Amino acid sequence: MTTAPLAERIQRTIRQDVQSMHGYAIQPSDGLIKLDAMENPFRLPPALQRELGERLGRVAINRYPTRCFADVVAALSRHVGVPEGCRLTLGNGSDELISLLAMACDVPGAAVLAPVPGFVMYEMSARLQGLRFVGVPLTEGFELDEAAMLAAIEQHRPAITYIAYPNNPTANLFDDAIIDRIVAAVGAQHGWVVFDEAYQPFSSRTRLPELARHPHVVVLRTLSKFGLAGVRLGYLVGAGALIAEVDKVRPPYNVSVLNAEATLFALEHAGEFARQAAVIRSERERLQAALAAMPAARAFPSQANMILVRVADAKRVFEGLKARGVLVKNVEPLHPLLQGCLRLTVGTPDENDALIEALKASL
């Protein structure tokens, strides 16, 4: 009996759409100022580092996570103020929750709809689950195209409509009046609206209060931008009945005891993370002012910890920044509307100083 070559085995057994996909790209960042992934640039103060280390050392890592899941749900519910009639569940980052929503809503003919350019995992999770993905282009100014959104909702009747609030990679908040009409249209089609509020610590607005008025609206958040990107903890808030259904497809023990304990610790020290967020918001405005003084760069409004900037030659400026020790994200390949665009993460004051000087030299 002969064994089939590996390439042939893959060809026969791995889905064709998976074979044709590109994996999520993570840029090497060793030795560079890392401003490409919208991370909180601040580490814990040394005293809190020691306290957290001692606390994690006492965790029973020989046991499956059971009680800790409920403890984190309770603590987060208090922290965010979950509306009456709603409940919260956890994911291994918000990425897992996006996948769980696709899995739970995978009924015959179902579709997922989102404005584009937007977070790539909306489309990836939909396609991997076998759902149709409908991307509705934003306007040239990166606002919602209301007529196109409403027409797509009417035509495709999506099971899930994602609205990132603020959006990634454009960093802006969409017009609330337009959003209200989209929420009503999705409700009339018996679908769900998911507000992805990953950047909520830096935003001036939230849609969380809407959950009390519209049971078909849910809010998705992550603690990555809060300051726990390495912990991988996301949460979904919505009507209790919906969350109960999503919980049925959630893997048992999907949040580790170490992640849970680190999250509880962070919530107990929420003031430190709020202080860090305030610094980032202040630095964002300083960066915006510096960018406004650069005639060769156009910075778009931001309510996140990133700024989208358009330049004449994104690839050249990206390489120029990298040669000067600063790593950002060239988002031009993601969508035609992003031609000439780089995405800059807001860093520490020193990192932002280096970014400004490197950008001036690279333009």
N, C-alpha and C positions, 0 to 999 in steps of 0.2 A: 504494500500500500504506500503510495507517495503522498507526501504532505504538500498542500497547496502553498505557493509562495505567499509571504506576508501581504504584499500589495493586493494580490487576488483575494485573499481572505478578507481584507478590509473592504475591498470593492463589493464583495458579496454580502457582508454582514452589517456594515455601517450605513446609516441612512444617507442617501445622496445629498440631501440638503445640508446635512452636517458636514459631509466631505467638502462641499463647496463654500462653507462658511470660513470666515477668518476669526481666530480667537481674539479675546479681549486683550489689547496690547497694553503692556506696562513698560514704561521707558526705564532703562537703566539710569540710576541717579547717583552712583557713587562719586564722591568728590565734588558734587555740584550743589548749589543752593536750590533746593527742591521746591519749585513753585508751579508744579504741573498738575497736582491732584486734589486741590481744594482742602488740604488738611489743615487742622489747627496747628500752627507752628510752635506752640508753647508746650513744654513739658511741665509736669507737676513740680512744685517747689521741693527741695531736698527732704524737708521734714515729712511732707505728705508721701513722697516716694518710699521712705523708710516705713511709714505706717502702713501703706498699701502692701509692701513686700511682706511684712510680718503677718498681715491679715490673710494674704493669699497662702502663706505658708501653713496656716491652720486649717485650710479647707480640706475636707475629706475627698481627695481626688480618687479614692478607691471606690466611691459610690456613684451611682447614676444621679444626675441632677433631677431632683423631684421637688422638694420644698422650695429650693432657691428660685425656681421658675415662678411660682406663685408670689414669692416675696418681691421679685423684681416687678411683676405685673402690678402689685399693690403699690409699691413705691413710685413707679412711673405714673400710675393713675392719679396719685395724689399730686405729683410734681406738675403734670400737664393740665390737671383739672378736667378729667373725662366727664362729658355731659351726662345728665341723667338718662337712663335707658341705653347707654352705650357701654362697651367694654373694650378691652385692649388685649392684644396678643403679641407675641415676640417672634422675631426671626433672626437668623444668623446673618445680620445685616439686612438692610431693606431689599437687597437683591433677592434673597430667598423669599421674602414676602411677595415680591412681584411674581416670582415663579409660582408660588402657592395660589395666588389669585388667578393666574392663567389656568392652573390645574383645576381649581374649583369651578371655574366658569367654562370649562371645555365641553359645551353642549354642541350638538351637530350644527354646523354652519356659523358658529360664533365668531365674532371679530373683536379685535382690540384696536382702538383709535387713539391717536395722539398727535399733537402738533409737532412738526419737524422744521428745523433741527431740534432735537430733544435728547433725553437720556436714552442711550442705545439699548439698555436692558429691557425697555418696554417692547421693542420689536423682537429682540433676540428671544425673550421668554415666550412671547406669543408664537413665534415660528417653531421653536423647539417643542412646544406643546401641540403643534398642529393647528393653531388658530390663524385666521387671516389677520394681517396687520394692515391698517389703513393709516398712512401718514398724511397729514394735511399741512402743506407748507405755510409758514408764517409769512407776514408781509415783509417787504424789504427792510422795514424798520424793526423787525423782530416782534411785531405785535400779532395777536390772534386775528386771523382772517375770518370774521364772524360769518359772512355769507357762505364761505367754503366749509367751515366747521358745521354749520347747521345743515347744509346740503348733504354732507357726508354722513351726519347722524341720521338724517331721514332715509338716505339710501341704504346704509350698511347696518343700521340698528345695532350698534356695538354693544357687546356685553359689558365691556370696560372702556371708559374714556379716561385717559390720564391727562392731568393738567399739572405740570411742574410749577411750583409757586414758592420762590422764584424758579425760573427756567434754567436748565443747564444745556448748552454752554453759554447762553446769551445773558444770564444773570439778572434779567429784568422780571418785574411783576407785571402780569397782564391786567388789562382793564377789567375792573370788577363788574361793571354793568354788562359787558359782553359775557363774562363768565356766568353771571346770573342767568342770562338767556340760554346759555349752553347747558347749564345745570337743569333748567326747566325742560329743555328739549330732550335730554337724555332720560329724565324722569318719565316723560310721556312715552318713551320707547321702552320703558321697563329695564333700563340698563343701570350700571353703577358709574359714578364719577369718583375717581381717586385723585385727591390733591396730594401731590408729592411735595412735602415741605422739608426736604433734606436740609435746606439752608435757613431754617426758621430762626436760629440764634442770631442771624444777621439781618433779618427782614423786619420791616416796620408793620407788616400785616400777617394775619393768619386766617384760615377758613375754618378753624376748629369749632367756633360757635355755631357754624352752619349745620353741624350734625344734629343739633336739637330740633331744627326746622325741617331738615330733609333727610329722611332715613336711607335714601339711596346714595348719600354722599359719605365717603370715608376719607380719613387722613392718614397718610403714610409718612413716617419720619425715621431718621437714623440718628444714632448718637455719634456717628463718625465726625460730623462737623462740630458737634458739641465739644469734642476733644478726645474721643475714644475710637479713632479710626482703627486702631490695632485690636480693639476688643470685639468688633463685629457684632453689633447689637442694633437691630431695627425694631420698630413697633408700628402696629396698625390699629387705628381707633375707628370704630363704627358701631352701627346698631348691633345690639347683643346677638340677635338671631343670625346676622350675617357672619359675625366673628366666630360664632359657634360652628358654622359650616366650614369656614376656612381652617379652623382648628382640627377638623376631621382629616385633612390632608397634610397637616403639619407633621413632620417626622417626630417620633418620640425622642425626647432628650436633645432637641435641636440646639439648645443653648447650653454651653458647658458651665460647670460649676465655677470655673475661674472667671469666665466672662460675666456670669451673674454676680459674683462677689465684687468684681471690679466696678460693675455698674452701680451696685448698691453703695459702694464707697464713694463713687463720683457724685451720686445724688445727695449723699450726706454732706458733701463739700461743694454743692452747686454754686455757692458764692464765688469760689475761685474760678470756676469755668465761666461764670457770668462776667467776672472782671476781665478774663482773657477775651471774651467776645466783644466787650466794650472797646478794648484796645484795637482789635481787628477792625471794628467798624470805623474807628477814628483813623486808622492807617489807610483804610479804603478811601476815605475822603481826601487824605493827603496824596495818595497815589493818583486819584482822579484829577486833583489840581495840577500835579506835575505833568500828567499826560495831556491836559488841556493846553499846557504851554509848549507842547511839541507839535509843530505844524504838520509833520509827516505822519502823525498818528491820530486816529480818531477813536476815542474811548466811548463806549455805550454806557447808559445808566446801569447801575448795579444795586441790587438789594441782597447780594450774597457775599461770600468771602472770595470772590473772583471778579475780574473785570475783562470783558471782551474788547479787544482792540483791533482795529483794521489798519493795515499798513499797505504800502505799495507792493511789497514782495515778502509774503509771509515766510516762505522757506528760507530766504536769505537772512531775514531778521532773526528767525528762530536759530539758525546756525551761528549767527553772530553773537547772540545771547549765550548760547551753549559754549562757544569758544571763550567767552569771558566769564564762565563759571556759573551761569544762571540757566536753569532748566525750566521752561514753560511748556505749554501744549500748543502745537500747531493744529488747529481744528479745521483748517481749510479743506482737507479731504473728506470731512464728514458730510458736507451738504453744499450744493451750489450757492446757497444764500450766504455761506461763510467764507466766500472768496476773500483772500487777503487777511484772514482773521487769526489772531493768537488769543489764547485764554491765559490770563495771568492770575495766579493765586496770590492773595494778600498774605504777606509773611510778617515776620517781626520787623520792628523799625530798622534794624541794621540790614536785614535781608532786602527790605524795600528800597533802602538807600542804594544798595548794590544793583538792584534791578533797574532803578531809574538811571544810574550812570551807564550801565551796560546797554540799556535801550537807546539812550542818547547816542552812544558810540556806534550802535548797530544800524540805526536808521539811515 
